[in-house]
Amino acid sequence: MKAENPKKRRNLKLDVRYDLNFKLIGIISHENDYRLVWAMNSSMKFKFVRSGDLVTHQAKLKHDISFSCFIHNDEERYVNYHLISNRGPEGFLFPEFRNIDFFLQIVGEPEEKTVEQIIKALRRIDIISGAYLIDPLKLKDVSKIMTA
């Protein structure tokens, strides 16, 4: 019988699964955040207001950076909308989505039909070049927006 080598390392893999109760829409618009919010509020009857910035730690930069964040609460449907900038002064919130300028996070249980209608309405706004549904599991670190 062989004795186990005390210096032998064991690698354990941590399998983290998030309960993702939100939908995520990527928005392409080269306008400033306040112009986009104004356009969305005007054409889609949202009432986005500025909330505190989303602050996240960037390991490569070794400090925190912030991203603008706006919120709209739909109390009638029990759904919250967060508009989060993907571009900050020192980089991207999600570098794997460099072509996306903003994320619209829909928190709650929106109907699929509602999400499709929102995407169509976003595409009709002239300062938006594109709007696409994104699978949150494609994000390298989805925890960055779990508390948005």
N, C-alpha and C positions, 0 to 999 in steps of 0.2 A: 504494500500500500504506500502510495506517495504522500509525503507530507506537503501541505499547501505552502506555497511560497508567501511569506508574510509581506513581501514588498510588491506582490502582484496587485495591480490596481483593478478595481471594478468600475466599469462605466455604467451609470444608471441614466436612463433617459426619462426626463420629466415630460409627461404628456398633459399639456394644459388645454382644456377645452372651455371656451367662453360661451355663456348663454347670450347669444346675440339677438336681442330683441329690438333690432333696428335695421333699417334699410339705408343704403348709402348710394348717393348719386354724385358722380364726378361732373364738375362744371368747368368748361373752358371759356374763359372771358379775360381779356387783357385789361379790363377796366379796374379801377380802384374798388375796394370793398364797399365803400359807401355808395358809389354809383350803382353797383350791382344790387345792393339792398334796396335802393330807391326804385330801381326798375322792377324788381320782384314785388315789392310792396304795391307799386302802382298797377302793374298788370295782373298780378295773381291774387290780389287782396290779402296778402300776408301783412303782418304787423311786426316785422323784425325790429328789434331794438338791440343796441350794443350791450353785450354782457362783458364780464371780465375776460381778458385774454386767456387763451389756452396756453399754459406754460408747460413745456416738456424739457427734459434733460437730454442734451445731445452728447453722447459719449465721445464722439470724434472731436467736438469742440471743447469738451470738458466744462461746459456750463449750460445754464438754462437759456432757452430762447422762447419767444412768445409768438403766437399767431392770433390774428383778430378772430373774434367769434361773435355771432349775432344769434339771438334766440327769438322764436315765435311759439307761443303756447296756444294750441287749439283745444280749449277746455271742453268744447262740445263733443269732440271725437276722442278725447283723451290721448292726444298725440302732441309731441313736442318736436320742433324743427330747430336744428342747429346749423347755421351756415359758418363753416370754418375755412379760413384761408389755408392753402397748402404752401404758400410762400411767405417766408418771414425775412427779416433783414439779413439773416445769416445763413439761409438755406431753406430746405423743404421739410415739412412735417413728415411726409412720406416720399422719400427720394425715388422710390420705385415707380411713382406716378408723377414724374416731372412734367408731363404734358397737361396735368390737371391743375387748375388754378384754385378751385374751391371745392369743398365737399359739402353736400347737403345731407345731413344725418337726420333721418326720420325715426324718432324713438317712440315706441309703442307698438301697436298692432294695426298698421294701416293695411287696407285692402290692396291686393295686387292691382286692381283697376285704378285705384286712387294714385298709386305710385306711377303707373303708366301715364295717367292724365297729367301729373306734375311734370314728368319728363317732356311730354309734348308741349306743355305750356312754357317750360323753360326754353325749349328750342325755338319758340316763336318770338322770344325777346331778342331784339336786334343786336344787343351788345353781347349776346351769348353765342359762341361759335359751335358749341356742342354740349350735350348733356347725356350721360350714360349711367346705367345701373352698374354698380361695382359690387362684387362679392367681397364682403369684409374679411373673409378668410384669406384673400389674396394679399392683404396688408401684412407686411413683415412683423409689425408690432401693433396689433389692433388695440392693445391696452391704452395707447395714447389717446384714443377718443372714447374710451369706455366711460369716462367721467365727464365728458364735454357737456 
